[in-house]
């Protein structure tokens, strides 16, 4: 996978509404699932194929189509060959998934629809395996403590902090362990922007909605782990979206309305994380900003 699914924090915002898969020029492109071809032509100087699967449809570009509109295809059937005219530095297929006007993560079609399948470069294999072991260990700790009637030992009894000047309350109580700004990434070992604020909290600590809003995105990312975004609409004259990363799990999904203080998930250490914490993010008018400006 050259680039993963990165839905925008807001409908109109920047993002990557699909996944890019490395593929040799003229490589075979196959249907991800059974369906009916609804579009097979050139659009904006590149070949596009759209396959309708009923409630959702998959898109493939750039493709020199080998199918025609109305043709029924089976999962894995060849639908064309990789064409030219796309945005990858090398050669790749852009694979998309949509439900109506909503963009979804195409990888959710894999693994029985669990959305937990990730395609990663070979160089990142050890990091991903380590993250998987850490997730299994923390899940076992949370479940074991709950069964033993000791939820407090894994942070299940935590409380969020008081509201700030904009009315946003802290989603978890805990110290700031890494602030917003440039830093040496603790896992990747590269100098890059730390695009949020890390709040120290034990695995299993409840994460609470800092302000009322609607869940606009929820998915698994190689780097951010389990992440979720809440669109709070216009607050004090600016559109505000908050993001929560590295969680063990979430209790809400896309489209759900949440109220201030509602438990939306639990702190974890998924993705490229060195320990249990919450990576809190804020977008203001579509641009990532220092979260502490809002808390």
KAFENSUL-V981210 format. One record per residue. RES is the residue in three letters. NEAR is the number of other ideal C-beta (glycine too) atoms within 8 Angstrom. Layout:
res = <RES:RES>
near = <NEAR:NEAR>
This chain:
res = <UNK:UNK:UNK:UNK:UNK:UNK:UNK:UNK:UNK:UNK:UNK:UNK:UNK:UNK:UNK:UNK:UNK:UNK:UNK:UNK:UNK:UNK:UNK:UNK:UNK:UNK:UNK:UNK:UNK:UNK:UNK:UNK:UNK:UNK:UNK:UNK:UNK:UNK:UNK:UNK:UNK:UNK:UNK:UNK:UNK:UNK:UNK:UNK:UNK:UNK:UNK:UNK:UNK:UNK:UNK:UNK:UNK:UNK:UNK:UNK:UNK:UNK:UNK:UNK:UNK:UNK:UNK:UNK:UNK:UNK:UNK:UNK:UNK:UNK:UNK:UNK:UNK:UNK:UNK:UNK:UNK:UNK:UNK:UNK:UNK:UNK:UNK:UNK:UNK:UNK:UNK:UNK:UNK:UNK:UNK:UNK:UNK:UNK:UNK:UNK:UNK:UNK:UNK:UNK:UNK:UNK:UNK:UNK:UNK:UNK:UNK:UNK:UNK:UNK:UNK:UNK:UNK:UNK:UNK:UNK:UNK:UNK:UNK:UNK:UNK:UNK:UNK:UNK:UNK:UNK:UNK:UNK:UNK:UNK:UNK:UNK:UNK:UNK:UNK:UNK:UNK:UNK:UNK:UNK:UNK:UNK:UNK:UNK:UNK:UNK:UNK:UNK:UNK:UNK:UNK:UNK:UNK:UNK:UNK:UNK:UNK:UNK:UNK:UNK:UNK:UNK:UNK:UNK:UNK:UNK:UNK:UNK:UNK:UNK:UNK:UNK:UNK:UNK:UNK:UNK:UNK:UNK:UNK:UNK:UNK:UNK:UNK:UNK:UNK:UNK:UNK:UNK:UNK:UNK:UNK:UNK:UNK:UNK:UNK:UNK:UNK:UNK:UNK:UNK:UNK:UNK:UNK:UNK:UNK:UNK:UNK:UNK:UNK:UNK:UNK:UNK:UNK:UNK:UNK:UNK:UNK:UNK:UNK:UNK:UNK:UNK:UNK:UNK:UNK:UNK:UNK:UNK:UNK:UNK:UNK:UNK:UNK:UNK:UNK:UNK:UNK:UNK:UNK:UNK:UNK:UNK:UNK:UNK:UNK:UNK:UNK:UNK:UNK:UNK:UNK:UNK:UNK:UNK:UNK:UNK:UNK:UNK:UNK:UNK:UNK:UNK:UNK:UNK:UNK:UNK:UNK:UNK:UNK:UNK:UNK:UNK:UNK:UNK:UNK:UNK:UNK:UNK:UNK:UNK:UNK:UNK:UNK:UNK:UNK:UNK:UNK:UNK:UNK:UNK:UNK>
near = <11:8:8:10:11:8:12:11:13:11:5:5:9:4:8:10:8:12:14:13:10:9:9:6:6:5:10:6:13:8:13:9:9:8:13:9:17:8:9:12:7:6:8:3:4:12:15:14:16:12:17:9:10:5:4:9:11:16:14:15:14:13:15:9:11:7:10:7:7:5:8:7:12:7:7:5:8:7:15:15:10:15:11:6:7:9:3:10:2:6:9:11:13:13:13:12:15:11:7:4:3:6:8:9:10:13:12:11:9:6:7:4:6:7:10:6:8:10:7:9:6:5:4:9:9:6:9:11:8:8:14:8:8:11:12:8:8:14:9:8:11:14:8:8:13:11:6:6:5:8:10:7:6:13:14:13:6:11:5:12:8:5:6:10:3:9:9:11:15:12:14:15:8:10:5:9:8:7:9:10:7:6:8:6:11:5:8:6:6:6:6:8:5:12:6:13:12:13:14:8:13:9:14:14:15:12:13:12:13:12:14:8:12:9:17:12:10:10:10:9:11:10:6:11:16:15:16:14:13:17:12:11:7:6:11:4:4:8:12:13:13:18:14:17:15:15:17:15:8:12:6:11:7:7:5:8:7:12:7:10:7:9:7:15:15:14:18:15:15:13:13:11:15:5:5:12:14:16:12:14:12:15:15:11:6:11:6:7:10:9:13:9:8:12:11>
